[in-house]
């Protein structure tokens, strides 16, 4: 458990942002952990030929086997809607020793050896930094910018609009309660269950002390996480609301329109959509955020599907996770 103590000034200085560079870097996780990012797989398949023209060894090495990322790759956004090329220019100005330190720290924290491409470059940090910047620029231009980013930006903008409504209608308590199930708010203290060892090592609480708070929706997050290691106000990244819709309308997509017609006819569109998504475990809150609906609406459908034997429930601490049962798998795959 990590706690932020926020005063009135901190709440007034809390602001939202998103980062195209962070989405670019952290989104590389979706290639490796496909079951966590089903909505991204149609996009990845669609640009596979272009991906193979890139420096894929370096891109793969930017994410450690346990999903850590060197800090210099994800500079904190300075404005709510930064431009990718401006962020990349900031990355390209990273001091060489910081590049080396961050790469070694990420892999040391992960407990994994450096991949060969990083072993060859880590002691030549200027060359490494410049090659990373060039490779990320090519990846953005060839794969993300033409169609993926416009769609991703729509989802992120919709999240910001929703958060603004929540804040105006329900205040800070309503805003924080709606962000992620790892987050809770009470009596001026924001609590976050962040399992990141780097965060846990820094202690259990921080006084925001007039610095404000930055909240960042992301398509690459599995749950809310924090970063208090950089200069400036503390930051919390949380899974963007409606991110499951990224796959809508694409071949093999996992969005609301992707459920087979026969399955929709059998159980209804909403429940068919949940069965498609629950090939991997998820909680009620996670599903609600991915689909951009209320947890109550999701809960009713999950209860009906579980009662019919199409879902299994498992408890992990305070979280209840749902996943398709063997019967649910058979029904979904047969209908597909």
C-alpha positions as CSV (number, residue, x, y, z in Angstrom):
1,X,0.0,0.0,0.0
2,X,1.3,3.4,-0.9
3,X,-0.2,6.6,0.3
4,X,-0.3,10.2,-1.0
5,X,-1.4,12.9,1.4
6,X,-3.0,15.7,-0.6
7,X,-4.0,19.1,0.7
8,X,-6.5,21.5,-0.9
9,X,-3.8,23.0,-3.0
10,X,-2.7,19.6,-4.3
11,X,-6.2,18.8,-5.4
12,X,-6.5,22.1,-7.1
13,X,-3.2,21.4,-8.9
14,X,-4.1,17.9,-10.0
15,X,-4.2,17.6,-13.8
16,X,-4.5,15.0,-16.5
17,X,-2.2,14.2,-19.4
18,X,-1.3,11.5,-21.9
19,X,1.9,10.7,-23.6
20,X,2.3,9.4,-27.1
21,X,5.9,8.5,-26.4
22,X,4.9,6.5,-23.3
23,X,2.2,4.7,-25.3
24,X,4.8,3.9,-27.9
25,X,7.3,2.4,-25.5
26,X,5.0,0.8,-23.0
27,X,2.9,-0.5,-25.8
28,X,5.7,-2.8,-26.8
29,X,4.6,-5.0,-24.0
30,X,1.6,-6.1,-26.1
31,X,3.8,-8.0,-28.4
32,X,5.0,-10.2,-25.6
33,X,2.1,-10.5,-23.2
34,X,-0.6,-11.0,-25.8
35,X,-3.2,-12.3,-23.4
36,X,-3.2,-9.0,-21.4
37,X,-3.7,-6.9,-24.6
38,X,-6.2,-8.8,-26.9
39,X,-7.5,-5.5,-28.3
40,X,-4.0,-4.6,-29.6
41,X,-3.3,-7.9,-31.4
42,X,-5.2,-7.0,-34.7
43,X,-3.1,-3.9,-35.0
44,X,0.1,-5.7,-34.4
45,X,-0.8,-8.3,-37.0
46,X,-1.7,-5.6,-39.4
47,X,1.7,-3.9,-39.3
48,X,3.8,-7.1,-39.0
49,X,5.5,-6.6,-42.4
50,X,6.5,-3.0,-41.4
51,X,7.6,-4.2,-38.0
52,X,10.1,-6.6,-39.6
53,X,11.8,-3.7,-41.4
54,X,12.7,-2.1,-38.0
55,X,15.5,-2.7,-35.5
56,X,13.4,-5.3,-33.7
57,X,16.2,-6.6,-31.5
58,X,16.6,-3.2,-29.9
59,X,12.9,-2.6,-29.7
60,X,12.3,-5.9,-27.9
61,X,15.2,-5.2,-25.5
62,X,13.6,-2.0,-24.3
63,X,11.1,-4.1,-22.3
64,X,12.7,-6.4,-19.7
65,X,11.4,-10.0,-19.3
66,X,9.3,-8.8,-16.3
67,X,8.0,-5.7,-18.1
68,X,10.4,-3.1,-16.6
69,X,11.4,-0.1,-18.7
70,X,14.5,2.1,-18.4
71,X,13.2,5.4,-17.0
72,X,14.7,7.7,-19.7
73,X,12.4,6.1,-22.2
74,X,9.2,7.5,-20.5
75,X,9.9,11.2,-19.7
76,X,7.0,12.7,-17.8
77,X,4.7,14.8,-20.0
78,X,5.1,18.5,-19.4
79,X,1.8,19.5,-21.0
80,X,-1.5,17.6,-21.2
81,X,-1.2,16.7,-24.8
82,X,2.4,16.6,-25.9
83,X,3.6,16.0,-29.4
84,X,5.4,12.7,-30.0
85,X,8.4,14.4,-31.8
86,X,8.8,16.9,-28.9
87,X,8.9,14.1,-26.4
88,X,11.4,12.2,-28.6
89,X,13.6,15.3,-28.8
90,X,13.6,15.4,-25.0
91,X,14.6,11.7,-24.9
92,X,17.4,12.4,-27.3
93,X,18.8,15.0,-24.9
94,X,19.1,12.6,-22.0
95,X,22.6,12.7,-20.5
96,X,24.6,9.7,-21.6
97,X,25.4,8.5,-18.0
98,X,21.7,8.6,-17.2
99,X,21.0,6.4,-20.2
100,X,23.5,3.8,-19.0
101,X,22.3,4.0,-15.4
102,X,18.7,3.6,-16.3
103,X,19.3,0.6,-18.6
104,X,21.4,-1.2,-16.0
105,X,18.9,-0.4,-13.2
106,X,15.9,-1.8,-15.2
107,X,17.6,-5.1,-15.9
108,X,19.1,-5.3,-12.4
109,X,15.7,-4.8,-10.9
110,X,14.3,-7.3,-13.2
111,X,17.0,-9.9,-12.4
112,X,17.6,-10.7,-16.0
113,X,20.9,-10.4,-18.0
114,X,21.2,-7.7,-20.7
115,X,20.3,-8.8,-24.2
116,X,23.2,-8.9,-26.6
117,X,22.1,-5.7,-28.3
118,X,22.3,-3.8,-25.0
119,X,25.5,-5.5,-23.9
120,X,27.2,-4.2,-27.0
121,X,25.9,-0.6,-26.5
122,X,25.5,0.0,-22.8
123,X,29.1,1.3,-22.4
124,X,28.6,3.6,-25.5
125,X,25.5,5.4,-24.1
126,X,25.5,8.2,-26.7
127,X,25.3,5.7,-29.5
128,X,22.7,3.7,-27.6
129,X,20.6,6.8,-26.9
130,X,20.7,8.0,-30.5
131,X,20.0,4.5,-31.9
132,X,17.0,4.2,-29.5
133,X,15.6,7.6,-30.6
134,X,16.1,6.7,-34.3
135,X,14.4,3.3,-33.9
136,X,11.4,4.7,-31.9
137,X,11.0,7.4,-34.6
138,X,10.9,4.7,-37.3
139,X,8.5,2.6,-35.4
140,X,6.2,5.5,-34.8
141,X,6.2,6.6,-38.4
142,X,5.8,3.2,-40.0
143,X,3.5,1.4,-37.6
144,X,1.7,3.7,-35.2
145,X,1.2,7.2,-36.7
146,X,-0.9,6.3,-39.8
147,X,-3.9,4.7,-38.1
148,X,-3.2,3.3,-34.6
149,X,-2.4,6.6,-32.9
150,X,-5.4,8.5,-34.2
151,X,-7.6,5.7,-32.8
152,X,-5.6,5.6,-29.5
153,X,-5.8,9.4,-29.1
154,X,-9.6,9.2,-29.5
155,X,-9.8,6.7,-26.6
156,X,-7.5,8.7,-24.4
157,X,-9.4,12.0,-25.2
158,X,-12.6,10.2,-24.3
159,X,-11.1,9.2,-21.0
160,X,-10.0,12.7,-20.2
161,X,-13.5,14.0,-21.0
162,X,-15.1,11.4,-18.7
163,X,-12.7,12.2,-15.8
164,X,-13.6,15.9,-16.2
165,X,-17.3,15.1,-15.9
166,X,-16.6,12.8,-12.9
167,X,-14.7,15.6,-11.1
168,X,-17.3,18.2,-11.8
169,X,-20.3,16.0,-10.8
170,X,-18.9,13.9,-7.9
171,X,-15.7,15.8,-6.8
172,X,-12.4,14.3,-5.9
173,X,-13.9,11.3,-4.1
174,X,-15.9,10.3,-7.1
175,X,-13.0,10.9,-9.5
176,X,-10.5,8.7,-7.6
177,X,-13.1,5.9,-6.9
178,X,-13.6,5.6,-10.7
179,X,-9.9,5.4,-11.7
180,X,-8.9,1.9,-10.9
181,X,-9.7,-0.8,-8.2
182,X,-6.1,-0.4,-6.9
183,X,-6.9,3.2,-5.9
184,X,-9.0,4.4,-2.9
185,X,-9.5,7.9,-1.4
186,X,-10.4,8.8,2.2
187,X,-9.9,11.9,4.4
188,X,-7.3,13.5,2.2
189,X,-5.3,10.4,1.6
190,X,-5.0,8.7,-1.8
191,X,-4.1,5.0,-1.4
192,X,-2.6,2.9,-4.2
193,X,-1.7,-0.8,-4.1
194,X,1.4,-0.7,-6.3
195,X,3.4,-3.9,-6.4
196,X,6.4,-2.2,-8.2
197,X,9.5,-3.1,-6.0
198,X,11.1,0.2,-6.9
199,X,8.2,2.1,-5.5
200,X,7.9,-0.1,-2.4
201,X,11.6,0.5,-1.6
202,X,11.0,4.2,-1.4
203,X,8.6,3.9,1.5
204,X,4.9,3.7,2.1
205,X,3.8,7.4,2.0
206,X,4.6,10.8,0.5
207,X,3.4,14.2,1.4
208,X,2.6,15.9,-1.9
209,X,3.2,19.2,-0.2
210,X,1.8,21.6,-2.8
211,X,3.3,19.9,-5.8
212,X,0.0,18.6,-7.2
213,X,-0.6,15.3,-8.9
214,X,-0.4,14.1,-12.5
215,X,-2.9,11.5,-13.6
216,X,-2.2,9.7,-16.9
217,X,-4.5,7.3,-18.7
218,X,-2.7,4.6,-20.7
219,X,-3.6,1.8,-23.1
220,X,-0.5,-0.1,-21.9
221,X,-1.3,-0.4,-18.2
222,X,-2.6,-3.5,-16.5
223,X,-3.4,-1.7,-13.3
224,X,-2.7,1.7,-11.7
225,X,0.9,2.4,-11.0
226,X,2.9,5.3,-9.6
227,X,6.2,7.1,-10.2
228,X,7.7,9.3,-7.5
229,X,11.3,8.8,-8.6
230,X,11.4,11.7,-11.0
231,X,11.5,15.4,-10.3
232,X,8.1,17.2,-10.2
233,X,4.7,16.2,-8.9
234,X,4.0,12.5,-8.2
235,X,2.4,10.7,-11.1
236,X,-0.2,7.9,-11.3
237,X,-0.8,6.1,-14.5
238,X,-4.1,4.1,-14.8
239,X,-5.7,1.9,-17.5
240,X,-7.7,4.1,-19.9
241,X,-11.5,3.7,-19.9
242,X,-12.8,2.1,-23.0
243,X,-9.4,0.7,-24.2
244,X,-11.1,-2.6,-25.3
245,X,-12.7,-0.7,-28.1
246,X,-9.3,-0.3,-29.8
247,X,-10.0,-3.6,-31.6
248,X,-13.4,-2.6,-33.0
249,X,-13.8,-3.0,-36.7
250,X,-10.5,-4.7,-37.4
251,X,-10.1,-8.3,-38.7
252,X,-9.7,-10.4,-35.6
253,X,-10.7,-7.5,-33.4
254,X,-11.8,-7.9,-29.8
255,X,-14.0,-4.9,-29.4
256,X,-17.7,-4.9,-28.8
257,X,-18.4,-5.7,-32.5
258,X,-16.1,-8.6,-32.6
259,X,-18.2,-11.3,-31.0
260,X,-19.5,-13.9,-33.4
261,X,-23.0,-13.3,-34.6
262,X,-24.3,-16.7,-33.5
263,X,-22.9,-16.1,-30.0
264,X,-24.6,-12.7,-29.9
265,X,-27.9,-14.3,-30.9
266,X,-27.6,-16.9,-28.1
267,X,-26.6,-14.7,-25.1
268,X,-26.9,-11.1,-26.3
269,X,-24.4,-8.6,-27.4
270,X,-23.1,-7.5,-24.0
271,X,-22.6,-11.0,-22.6
272,X,-21.1,-12.2,-25.9
273,X,-18.6,-9.3,-25.7
274,X,-17.6,-10.3,-22.1
275,X,-17.1,-13.9,-23.1
276,X,-14.8,-12.9,-25.9
277,X,-12.8,-10.6,-23.6
278,X,-12.6,-13.2,-20.7
279,X,-10.2,-15.5,-22.5
280,X,-7.8,-14.1,-19.8
281,X,-8.7,-13.3,-16.2
282,X,-10.1,-9.8,-15.4
283,X,-12.0,-8.1,-12.6
284,X,-15.3,-6.3,-12.8
285,X,-13.6,-2.9,-12.6
286,X,-11.0,-3.8,-15.2
287,X,-13.7,-4.9,-17.6
288,X,-15.8,-1.8,-17.0
289,X,-12.8,0.4,-17.7
290,X,-11.9,-1.4,-20.9
291,X,-15.4,-1.3,-22.2
292,X,-16.2,2.3,-21.0
293,X,-19.3,1.2,-19.0
294,X,-20.3,1.2,-15.3
295,X,-19.1,-1.6,-13.0
296,X,-22.7,-2.3,-12.0
297,X,-23.7,-3.0,-15.6
298,X,-20.7,-5.4,-16.0
299,X,-21.4,-7.1,-12.7
300,X,-25.0,-8.0,-13.6
301,X,-23.9,-9.7,-16.8
302,X,-21.0,-11.5,-15.1
303,X,-23.3,-12.9,-12.5
304,X,-25.6,-14.3,-15.1
305,X,-22.8,-15.8,-17.1
306,X,-21.3,-17.4,-14.0
307,X,-24.7,-18.8,-12.9
308,X,-24.9,-20.4,-16.3
309,X,-21.5,-22.1,-15.8
310,X,-19.9,-20.0,-18.6
311,X,-17.4,-18.2,-16.2
312,X,-15.2,-19.3,-13.3
313,X,-14.5,-17.0,-10.4
314,X,-11.2,-16.9,-8.4
315,X,-10.2,-14.6,-5.6
316,X,-6.8,-12.9,-5.5
317,X,-6.7,-10.9,-2.2
318,X,-9.5,-8.4,-2.4
319,X,-10.0,-8.9,-6.1
320,X,-12.4,-11.3,-7.7
321,X,-11.2,-12.4,-11.2
322,X,-13.5,-13.9,-13.9
323,X,-12.4,-16.1,-16.7
324,X,-14.3,-18.3,-19.2
325,X,-14.9,-21.8,-17.9
326,X,-14.3,-24.8,-20.1
327,X,-18.0,-24.6,-21.1
328,X,-17.6,-20.9,-21.9
329,X,-14.5,-21.7,-24.0
330,X,-16.3,-24.4,-25.9
331,X,-19.3,-22.2,-26.5
332,X,-17.3,-19.2,-27.6
333,X,-14.9,-21.1,-29.8
334,X,-17.7,-23.2,-31.4
335,X,-19.7,-20.1,-32.2
336,X,-16.6,-18.4,-33.6
